[in-house]
Amino acid sequence: MKLYGIPNCSTVKKARAWLDTRGIAYEFHDFKKQGVPRDLMKTLIRIMGWEALVNRAGPTWRNLPEARKAEVRNMTTALAVMEENPSVIKRPILDRDGQYQVGFSEDNYAAFFGE
């Protein structure tokens, strides 16, 4: 199982704490240090759509130039922005044997892990 995100993100911290408290082992992938895995993002875009992965409410999106935001209209342009600005990706992303959770809520994680 792998958890993708940025270590200083408060939502990622909550997800990690939830997993750690329950003794659920995972590998952490830091988008900023290890990059954005293109194949994973393409898979998630196919499953969920690019709109579900771009955090338009966060400061990184808000600080992008308006022209750059306007270019994000499909998988290709969304992926380019996510690779250039990993902080724009909605996080954390949890990959458990090809089943995915994007974002974190205790209820969703509890259901995902059968609690």
C-alpha positions as CSV (number, residue, x, y, z in Angstrom):
1,M,0.0,0.0,0.0
2,K,1.2,3.4,-0.9
3,L,0.2,6.9,0.4
4,Y,1.1,9.8,-1.9
5,G,1.2,13.4,-0.8
6,I,3.3,16.2,0.7
7,P,4.5,15.6,4.3
8,N,3.7,19.1,5.7
9,C,0.1,19.0,4.3
10,S,-2.4,18.9,7.3
11,T,-4.7,16.5,5.5
12,V,-1.8,14.1,4.7
13,K,-0.7,14.3,8.4
14,K,-4.2,13.3,9.5
15,A,-4.3,10.3,7.1
16,R,-0.8,9.2,8.2
17,A,-1.8,9.5,11.9
18,W,-5.0,7.5,11.2
19,L,-3.1,4.7,9.5
20,D,-0.3,4.8,12.1
21,T,-2.7,4.6,15.0
22,R,-4.2,1.4,13.5
23,G,-0.8,-0.1,12.7
24,I,-1.6,-0.2,9.0
25,A,1.7,-0.3,7.1
26,Y,2.2,1.9,4.1
27,E,5.0,3.4,2.0
28,F,4.9,7.2,1.7
29,H,5.7,8.9,-1.6
30,D,6.6,12.6,-1.3
31,F,5.4,14.4,-4.4
32,K,7.9,17.2,-3.9
33,K,11.0,15.0,-3.3
34,Q,10.1,12.0,-5.5
35,G,8.0,13.6,-8.2
36,V,4.5,13.0,-9.5
37,P,4.1,9.5,-10.8
38,R,2.7,10.0,-14.3
39,D,1.3,6.5,-14.7
40,L,-0.6,6.8,-11.4
41,M,-2.0,10.2,-12.3
42,K,-3.1,8.9,-15.7
43,T,-4.8,5.9,-14.1
44,L,-6.6,8.1,-11.6
45,I,-7.6,10.6,-14.3
46,R,-9.1,7.7,-16.3
47,I,-11.0,6.5,-13.2
48,M,-12.1,9.7,-11.6
49,G,-11.6,12.5,-14.2
50,W,-8.9,15.2,-13.9
51,E,-11.4,17.5,-12.1
52,A,-11.4,15.3,-9.1
53,L,-7.6,15.5,-8.7
54,V,-7.0,19.2,-9.1
55,N,-7.5,21.1,-5.8
56,R,-9.0,24.3,-7.0
57,A,-9.6,25.5,-3.5
58,G,-6.0,25.5,-2.4
59,P,-3.5,28.4,-2.4
60,T,-1.3,26.8,-5.1
61,W,-4.2,26.9,-7.6
62,R,-5.3,30.4,-6.6
63,N,-1.8,31.7,-7.1
64,L,-1.4,30.3,-10.6
65,P,-1.7,33.0,-13.3
66,E,-5.2,33.2,-14.7
67,A,-4.0,32.3,-18.2
68,R,-2.4,29.1,-16.8
69,K,-5.6,28.1,-15.0
70,A,-7.6,28.7,-18.2
71,E,-5.4,26.3,-20.0
72,V,-6.4,23.4,-17.7
73,R,-9.3,21.9,-19.7
74,N,-8.4,18.2,-20.3
75,M,-6.2,15.4,-19.1
76,T,-3.1,16.5,-20.8
77,T,-3.1,20.1,-19.5
78,A,-4.2,19.0,-16.0
79,L,-1.4,16.5,-15.8
80,A,1.1,19.1,-16.9
81,V,0.0,21.5,-14.2
82,M,0.1,18.7,-11.6
83,E,3.6,17.8,-12.6
84,E,4.8,21.4,-12.5
85,N,3.0,22.2,-9.2
86,P,2.5,19.0,-7.1
87,S,0.8,21.1,-4.4
88,V,-2.2,21.5,-6.8
89,I,-3.0,17.8,-6.5
90,K,-5.8,16.9,-4.1
91,R,-4.2,14.8,-1.4
92,P,-3.5,12.4,0.0
93,I,-3.9,9.7,-2.5
94,L,-4.0,6.2,-1.1
95,D,-3.3,3.2,-3.4
96,R,-4.3,-0.1,-1.9
97,D,-3.8,-2.8,-4.5
98,G,-5.3,-0.7,-7.2
99,Q,-8.2,0.7,-5.1
100,Y,-7.9,4.4,-4.5
101,Q,-8.9,7.0,-2.0
102,V,-8.3,10.7,-2.8
103,G,-8.5,13.1,0.1
104,F,-9.0,12.0,3.7
105,S,-11.9,11.6,6.0
106,E,-12.1,9.3,9.0
107,D,-15.4,7.9,7.7
108,N,-14.1,7.2,4.2
109,Y,-10.9,5.5,5.5
110,A,-12.9,3.4,8.0
111,A,-15.2,2.2,5.3
112,F,-12.3,1.6,2.9
113,F,-10.6,-0.6,5.6
114,G,-13.8,-2.3,6.7
115,E,-13.9,-0.8,10.2
